[in-house]
């Protein structure tokens, strides 16, 4: 296993179609979810939860996505609908991170949303630490209320991430990163 700094420096997103099985085992999924849940959580609200899509459940979820797609695009072709059905079946495992941020007397909703984002990032890092590859995605159905309802989300819940997980088919390529001088400044006392 890589050390922590190397782990953080080598994480890359891998396209879902470049992730193959076998997926993580049940014990590995438990490890992933345990690590994902160890994030800052002001007020201990647990403003997120996880939905695991594995095996045939990925296609059953795809049926829900297709129904929402057809409602939105009634003129869609059968080929387009078939592609939508595969959305959560492109990788061997998909874990949704669901934000359930809600008004609170002390904890701003945006902090709760950030906690869900941190859970998604911890999940992605845990996937990498266990030797798998991941891609954090949100596509149109992450923002479509009909699709969210069909996937079992409550009215106050939103998708923070669909994390696609599998074994990389090859070494991931890096993308250009901005020079630190463009994204980091040092505050100077006056």
Backbone torsions as a table, in degrees:
resi	resn	phi	psi	omega
1	UNK	NA	137.3	-179.9
2	UNK	-69.7	153.5	175.6
3	UNK	-69.7	168.7	-171.5
4	UNK	-59.8	-44.2	-178.3
5	UNK	-66.9	-44.1	178.2
6	UNK	-62.5	-40.8	178.0
7	UNK	-56.4	-49.5	-178.4
8	UNK	-66.4	-35.7	-178.9
9	UNK	-75.4	-21.3	-174.6
10	UNK	-105.2	-1.8	179.1
11	UNK	-66.1	134.1	177.6
12	UNK	-140.1	150.4	172.3
13	UNK	-80.1	139.7	179.4
14	UNK	-123.1	132.3	-178.8
15	UNK	-56.2	138.9	-179.8
16	UNK	-54.0	-36.7	-179.6
17	UNK	-70.8	-10.6	177.1
18	UNK	-100.5	13.9	177.7
19	UNK	-111.5	127.0	-177.8
20	UNK	-122.8	171.7	178.7
21	UNK	-87.1	178.0	1.3
22	UNK	-74.3	153.0	179.2
23	UNK	-75.2	173.2	173.8
24	UNK	-57.1	148.7	177.6
25	UNK	-72.3	171.3	177.7
26	UNK	-59.1	-41.4	179.0
27	UNK	-65.6	-39.6	178.6
28	UNK	-67.2	-37.4	176.9
29	UNK	-62.9	-41.9	176.6
30	UNK	-60.2	-41.2	177.4
31	UNK	-62.3	-45.6	179.3
32	UNK	-57.8	-46.4	-177.7
33	UNK	-69.3	-35.0	176.9
34	UNK	-64.0	-45.4	178.6
35	UNK	-66.3	-41.5	180.0
36	UNK	-59.7	-31.9	-176.5
37	UNK	-84.7	-3.1	-179.0
38	UNK	-94.1	70.5	-177.2
39	UNK	-129.0	163.1	173.8
40	UNK	-56.6	135.9	-176.5
41	UNK	-149.1	81.3	-178.8
42	UNK	-55.2	123.3	180.0
43	UNK	85.0	0.1	-179.4
44	UNK	52.9	45.2	-177.2
45	UNK	-85.4	-18.0	-172.7
46	UNK	48.1	66.4	-175.3
47	UNK	-84.6	36.2	179.3
48	UNK	-157.5	162.5	173.4
49	UNK	-151.1	173.9	-176.2
50	UNK	-123.0	146.1	170.5
51	UNK	-123.2	124.4	-178.8
52	UNK	-99.9	123.5	177.1
53	UNK	-111.5	110.0	179.5
54	UNK	-137.1	160.0	178.2
55	UNK	55.0	-138.5	-177.7
56	UNK	-67.0	-20.2	178.9
57	UNK	-61.6	-26.2	178.0
58	UNK	-63.7	-39.5	179.2
59	UNK	-77.4	-33.0	175.3
60	UNK	-62.7	-41.2	175.0
61	UNK	-64.8	-35.9	176.4
62	UNK	-60.4	-35.4	176.6
63	UNK	-62.5	-39.5	177.3
64	UNK	-65.3	-39.4	178.5
65	UNK	-65.9	-41.7	179.0
66	UNK	-62.0	-42.8	179.9
67	UNK	-59.9	-43.8	178.3
68	UNK	-66.8	-37.9	179.4
69	UNK	-63.7	-46.0	-179.9
70	UNK	-65.4	-34.7	177.0
71	UNK	-66.0	-36.3	-178.4
72	UNK	-80.6	-35.5	-177.2
73	UNK	-129.4	75.8	-176.5
74	UNK	-62.3	-20.6	180.0
75	UNK	-85.4	2.4	-177.2
76	UNK	-60.5	145.9	178.7
77	UNK	-81.7	165.2	175.5
78	UNK	-61.6	-35.6	177.9
79	UNK	-64.8	-40.9	178.2
80	UNK	-65.7	-42.2	178.7
81	UNK	-63.4	-40.0	179.1
82	UNK	-63.0	-38.6	177.8
83	UNK	-65.5	-39.8	178.6
84	UNK	-64.1	-36.6	-179.9
85	UNK	-62.5	-27.2	-177.6
86	UNK	-86.3	-2.5	-173.7
87	UNK	-48.9	-45.2	-177.9
88	UNK	-98.8	9.6	178.6
89	UNK	-111.9	9.3	-179.7
90	UNK	-74.9	-23.9	176.6
91	UNK	-122.2	159.5	-177.8
92	UNK	-64.3	-23.4	-178.0
93	UNK	-147.2	139.8	173.2
94	UNK	-131.0	132.4	174.1
95	UNK	-119.2	121.9	176.3
96	UNK	-88.9	135.2	171.4
97	UNK	-102.8	117.7	-175.2
98	UNK	-104.3	123.9	175.2
99	UNK	-86.1	130.0	175.4
100	UNK	-123.3	42.9	177.1
101	UNK	-59.6	140.9	-178.2
102	UNK	-149.7	157.5	177.6
103	UNK	-55.5	140.9	-179.5
104	UNK	-145.2	147.8	-176.3
105	UNK	-63.6	-30.9	-176.9
106	UNK	-117.8	-29.4	-170.3
107	UNK	-104.6	113.2	179.3
108	UNK	-60.8	145.9	179.9
109	UNK	-58.6	-37.4	-177.3
110	UNK	-63.4	-31.5	175.8
111	UNK	-67.0	-36.0	177.8
112	UNK	-67.1	-39.9	177.3
113	UNK	-64.9	-41.6	177.3
114	UNK	-61.5	-36.2	177.7
115	UNK	-63.1	-40.1	176.4
116	UNK	-64.3	-40.4	176.5
117	UNK	-63.0	-38.7	177.4
118	UNK	-65.1	-37.8	176.7
119	UNK	-62.4	-40.7	178.1
120	UNK	-64.5	-42.8	-179.9
121	UNK	-67.1	-41.1	176.3
122	UNK	-60.3	-38.8	178.1
123	UNK	-61.5	-47.6	179.9
124	UNK	-60.2	-43.1	178.9
125	UNK	-67.1	-39.0	178.7
126	UNK	-64.1	-40.4	177.1
127	UNK	-57.1	-48.0	-179.9
128	UNK	-63.1	-42.2	-179.2
129	UNK	-61.6	-31.8	179.3
130	UNK	-85.9	1.7	175.8
131	UNK	91.5	9.8	176.9
132	UNK	-99.1	177.5	174.7
133	UNK	-116.6	159.0	-177.8
134	UNK	-147.0	159.6	171.7
135	UNK	-143.2	123.0	178.0
136	UNK	-89.0	117.0	-177.9
137	UNK	-132.6	149.5	162.7
138	UNK	-134.8	127.0	178.0
139	UNK	-119.3	-173.8	-171.1
140	UNK	-51.5	-38.7	-175.7
141	UNK	-69.8	-15.8	175.4
142	UNK	-71.7	-15.8	-176.5
143	UNK	-117.7	3.9	-177.0
144	UNK	-99.3	116.7	-174.7
145	UNK	-61.6	-36.0	178.4
146	UNK	-62.4	-44.6	178.5
147	UNK	-65.2	-43.0	-179.5
148	UNK	-62.7	-42.0	177.5
149	UNK	-61.4	-42.7	-178.8
150	UNK	-67.0	-27.3	177.7
151	UNK	-86.3	1.3	173.9
152	UNK	91.5	17.3	178.2
153	UNK	-82.4	142.8	176.5
154	UNK	-73.6	161.4	-178.1
155	UNK	-56.2	-30.5	-179.7
156	UNK	-89.0	0.7	-176.2
157	UNK	-97.2	147.6	178.3
158	UNK	-135.7	158.1	175.2
159	UNK	-84.2	123.5	172.0
160	UNK	-87.6	-34.3	-178.8
161	UNK	-164.7	144.5	160.8
162	UNK	-106.0	112.0	-179.2
163	UNK	-99.4	112.1	179.1
164	UNK	-86.7	131.6	-170.4
165	UNK	-133.1	137.9	175.6
166	UNK	-175.5	-164.8	178.9
167	UNK	-99.6	126.8	-179.4
168	UNK	-62.0	141.1	177.2
169	UNK	-80.4	-12.6	178.9
170	UNK	-167.8	177.5	179.4
171	UNK	-67.6	135.7	-178.5
172	UNK	-74.8	143.6	175.7
173	UNK	-83.3	149.2	175.7
174	UNK	-91.3	155.7	175.9
175	UNK	-104.3	161.1	177.7
176	UNK	-60.8	138.1	178.3
177	UNK	-116.0	143.8	179.7
178	UNK	-69.1	146.2	175.2
179	UNK	-60.6	143.3	-178.5
180	UNK	-56.5	-32.5	179.4
181	UNK	-62.6	-20.3	178.8
182	UNK	-89.2	-18.8	-174.5
183	UNK	-120.8	-7.0	-178.0
184	UNK	-131.2	135.0	174.3
185	UNK	-129.3	162.2	177.3
186	UNK	-111.5	129.7	178.1
187	UNK	-72.3	131.6	-179.3
188	UNK	-110.0	129.0	176.9
189	UNK	-70.4	146.4	-179.5
190	UNK	-98.1	NA	NA
